[in-house]
Amino acid sequence: SDLWTDFIIGIHAYGELGDKWTVAGKLDAAVGGDSDSAYYAQFAFNRKFGQNMLLNLGWRYYDVDYASGSGLTLFKWDVAHSGPAIGWSWLF
């Protein structure tokens, strides 16, 4: 195992699609730090329930590339995850 730190910058966009639906998107990336690269993206449609609850249905992508050491002490973490995202939001 290994520990590392990245500095992240990102953007979040949100919009209304009528009375019951919203859309949201997030993008961020490592702009410095220990990893060679790190990215995150998520896009979701959200169904409102009442004033403060949302069902979130979307897609998420995450990628990180990190390595340290060499030879027998080499630690490498080069992973990409992608797939559906389902969640519940409670706004307060």
SULGIQUI-V812874 format. One record per residue. N is the residue number from 1. RES is the residue in one letter. OMEGA is omega in degrees with one decimal (999 if undefined). Layout:
BEGIN
n=<N | N>
res=<RES | RES>
omega=<OMEGA | OMEGA>
END
This chain:
BEGIN
n=<1 | 2 | 3 | 4 | 5 | 6 | 7 | 8 | 9 | 10 | 11 | 12 | 13 | 14 | 15 | 16 | 17 | 18 | 19 | 20 | 21 | 22 | 23 | 24 | 25 | 26 | 27 | 28 | 29 | 30 | 31 | 32 | 33 | 34 | 35 | 36 | 37 | 38 | 39 | 40 | 41 | 42 | 43 | 44 | 45 | 46 | 47 | 48 | 49 | 50 | 51 | 52 | 53 | 54 | 55 | 56 | 57 | 58 | 59 | 60 | 61 | 62 | 63 | 64 | 65 | 66 | 67 | 68 | 69 | 70 | 71 | 72 | 73 | 74 | 75 | 76 | 77 | 78 | 79 | 80 | 81 | 82 | 83 | 84 | 85 | 86 | 87 | 88 | 89 | 90 | 91 | 92>
res=<S | D | L | W | T | D | F | I | I | G | I | H | A | Y | G | E | L | G | D | K | W | T | V | A | G | K | L | D | A | A | V | G | G | D | S | D | S | A | Y | Y | A | Q | F | A | F | N | R | K | F | G | Q | N | M | L | L | N | L | G | W | R | Y | Y | D | V | D | Y | A | S | G | S | G | L | T | L | F | K | W | D | V | A | H | S | G | P | A | I | G | W | S | W | L | F>
omega=<-177.7 | 175.4 | 175.9 | -177.7 | 174.8 | 173.1 | -169.8 | 170.9 | -176.8 | 179.0 | 178.3 | 178.3 | -175.8 | 178.3 | 178.1 | 176.0 | -177.1 | -175.3 | -172.1 | -174.0 | 172.3 | 175.7 | -179.4 | 176.5 | 179.2 | 173.7 | 171.1 | -177.4 | 174.0 | -179.8 | 179.1 | 179.5 | -171.4 | -177.1 | 175.3 | 176.3 | 174.6 | -178.1 | 176.4 | 176.4 | 175.8 | 178.2 | -177.1 | 165.5 | -175.1 | 177.8 | -179.3 | 171.7 | -176.1 | -177.2 | -170.1 | 178.6 | -178.9 | 167.8 | -176.0 | 178.1 | -175.7 | -178.8 | -176.6 | 177.8 | 179.8 | -178.9 | 176.2 | 179.3 | -177.1 | 174.7 | 174.4 | -179.6 | 177.2 | 179.6 | -178.0 | 179.5 | -179.7 | 170.7 | -178.5 | 177.7 | -178.9 | -168.9 | 171.8 | 177.9 | 177.8 | 177.5 | -178.7 | 177.6 | 177.9 | -178.6 | 178.3 | 179.9 | 174.6 | -176.8 | 177.4 | 999>
END
